[in-house]
Amino acid sequence: MTDASDQEYDFTGLKAMFFNGTLTRSPGKSHSDILIEVSANIMRKHNVDTEVVRVIDAGIATGLYPDMTDYGWASDAWPAIYERIKTADIIVVVGPIWLGDNSSETRKLIERLYSVGHELNDDGQYVFINKVGGCLITGNEDGAKHCAMSVLYSLQHLSFTIPPTADAGWLGEIGPGPSYGDELPDGSRAGFDSDFTNRNTTFMTWNLMHMAKMLKDSGGIPAYGNVRTAWDDGSRFDFENPEYR
């Protein structure tokens, strides 16, 4: 099998948003940002419009409603960010491991996605159904697969499409030590020579782009068997209640 040249793929028209769940405010260094750039750089080479949002800087309120100013918060950036998400084709949730789990900022993002997950698109499907989701994890302790499992489950539950090999990450040694991208005594950078990280990040990126383009070019997942408004109106899409069989 002959591999096609990377340059044959043009994803003009696709938009990707990376959400960094670091606990470090800008302009502080985020190791997750470094790994984001590995993926985002591949996308930009093929004309994907990319945006990176550092959640802790964004002014997103905590809560489970679409606009938390309706529930006592003085301000909430989420409604404006959600409008940008609506125009995106790819959402990548990125963040560090703390105490073996995703950071509080990553969880806040998932909760706010959940707050609008009940909304519907023009076909009556759940609003995220034709977007694809992925996950990048960084840290110094084991737990990358656990964190990715939680993120990817949450995204698919909210109707995101999850392509193959949709997560990647890098882990340093257990306990204190260099984080991804830190300079080592020999002048190299921690994690940059990890074939596992480099391969999976690359595969994830390409699978996200391929899946997003397939969905966009085909008009999305067919609006049959998954339309909330039709179900509410009585359609059952071949479902038979076992109680009446």
C-alpha positions, 0 to 999 in steps of 0.5 A: 500500500502506497501512502498518499502525500500529506500535502494531498489533504486539504481540510479548508473549512474545518475549525478546531478548538483546543481547551486546555484545563491547566491550573496555571493562569497565563502567562504562566507556562503550561506543559499541556500547551506544548502538546497542544501545539504538536497537534494544532501544528499538523492541523494548520499545515492542512488549513484547519482553523485552530483556536486554543482556550485556556479554561482558567483564563476564560472567565467560565463560571462553575455550574450546570446551566447554560448561563450562570448569570441567571443563577447568581454569578456576576459574569459568565464567559460560557455563552460566548464561548459556546457560540464559537463551539457551535461553529467548530467541527473538532473539539479537543479536551486537553489537560494535566493529571492531578491526584490521578484524575482530570483537573478541576478546570477540565471537569468544569469544561465538561460540566459546561458542555453538559449544561447545553448538551440537551439543545438541538440542531436544526434537524432536531438532533442533539447539538453536538452530534456532528462534531468530533472529539479528542483528548490529550493528557500530560502528567508525571504520574500514571492515570492518562488512560483513566483521564482520557476514558472519562473525557471521551465517555463524557464527549460521546454521551453528549453526542460527539463522534469519537474517531479511532485512536482519539487520545494521546498523552505523555507521562514522566516518572512517578513522583516529582520530576520533569514535565512535558517539554521541560529542558533536561540536563543534556539539553533535550526536552522531556517527552519530545523523543517519545515515539508513543506520544508522537505517534498517538498524537499524530494519529489522533490529529489525522483521525479527527480531521478525517472524521470531521471532513467525512461528516461535513462532506456527507451532511452529517449523521442522518437525522433518523432514529436519533431525533429528540423532537420526533421521539417526543412527538411519538415516533419510535424508530422500530423500538418495541416496548418489551412489556407489550410483546 
